[in-house]
């Protein structure tokens, strides 16, 4: 067992207990042992002066592409997990669109075992909804859950069949797992390279209309009502989607949603003159959409922040815009963007940011962590919110470098990332 | 006065009125070169130009090649069949290999929007966009404007309507930038399925019906309608397209004045334009082709470092 760890005089922010105060946090035997000004120093404890730091439950990212198996030139489970803990993220949910896809118990077991072998962030496999992500036959949810899957998703391949989505939501209820959907009406979106709007018109690129997302969001909400299943809507990007989710929640439906840092930070203008690091799906939308996503994060219509961390090699992005793949990496910049755009931007309190990045994903997806309540697993992040760092793409822990924020200076330096009581990252 | 075009000509969006005017003015003396017995001037002697065509093209490629040869440049044509991706070599590798052979300029035609800018940002040679995806086709718009200037004397205040498949048209985008920069009023007209989203934000008027466009305009630039727009469902049939949006003598007869008719070619006679109109007295479709060579000579000459004044002095060119 690791030596006890005492963070002294840090600002402890834990929305799960309504806590925001300067105090001491003691970690012992892999668990949070105590919080308080009067906590003593056990024998052999490592004492860390956390003055000026924020101590919070470790961040949890429910939408990450780790690329292993099959695309290890972009990322591996180990490098992805290293990237996560460098960003203060202690738990990551791995999307199953690898090669081969994660659509059976042995594949789920592989991802879980590789995550454990890396010994960094907790790696939670997500299984496929359909066999081969082909959109027809249900994958074996029960066996995958038994092997460690925490959710199912055909992410990257929208579930176009309403019948399949209905049965997935019904069947997932048995196991109490969310069905995470990449909402995109394929015929409306086919061939699209960016948001359909003035920038696409200017650049002569085929657009993806907001309606392509919203139609599927509406359908999924309706099916959540029909089935009582838990639908989790991935990477919401439009103001119309926000309205639909708000209405579904008013109706009491089991609908949760996530937003990615790039969607609350950037707009389609960022594509500029064909910057492939601004190409993702769903695409960067308009300023009004970005504002709606921010407002939805503030009022809880969107429950959590997830990065959609999508590593791609330099060569893959270094090509014509139409041919470049979708996605950017996000694990190492998510906390800093949350601090800069949302907290400094006056959208969220620091406490609400921690709620959206840690407590909510843990609670909604039934994952360990997301709290500093004594007796729970000691997954903790300690960061200096005032210190700044510059995103140097050659020094990221991810194997890929496809970020639109290269060279930018951001607030929030992660000082310690603790998983299960063990320091897995420190600066 | 010397106006620089910069290293590349990727599009007209980022060109100033002065730069566009400089190209058109430089094209004027080059028109005469093509009328000579000996159609050659030594302006680009010793320069090596690669015409890198990733899409089939007859007219634009030949026009560039004539322009290059009449300026005495050494030219090589590379017709890359299919996309660079299917060939296995990336666009940037193709270009770097060509550049390793010490070339001076690349004229590129490519199916992907942004390909010319992509190339220009990565190689030292001058890059001229001969059409990139649905983005821009600047020399086509320049020759359209030269032709309009020949016909009307000035672009300022001219009412030009671009008719047809604006959504997929690089010609339309370059014309919109160039014409608005020179002070023309620009409109677009076509089925709503073939107009780009928020196109009015580019500073153009939208006419849903061609009859209204004809009533308004001084000139129509009629775009080619690709047959595949029907098979991919943008329009129900070519026959109906001709009936509703085709520029026909019958529709033009109701115009308050004679309209100047442009078409970037190749034409689908009987679809977007009727033969009677294409071959009629107000068509400038063949003068466009003639001007294409002069405009491309001007662009090549200016990018190679020639000055506008030298271009018109005649001494250097003879």
Interface residues (C-beta under 8 A of the other chain):
Chain A: X196 X197 X198 X200 X201 X202 X203 X204 X205 X206 X207 X209 X273 X274 X315 X318 X319 X320 X321 X322 X323
Chain B: X13 X83 X84 X85 X90 X91 X92 X110 X112 X113 X114 X115 X117 X118 X132 X133 X134 X135 X136 X170 X173 X196 X197 X198 X199 X201 X202
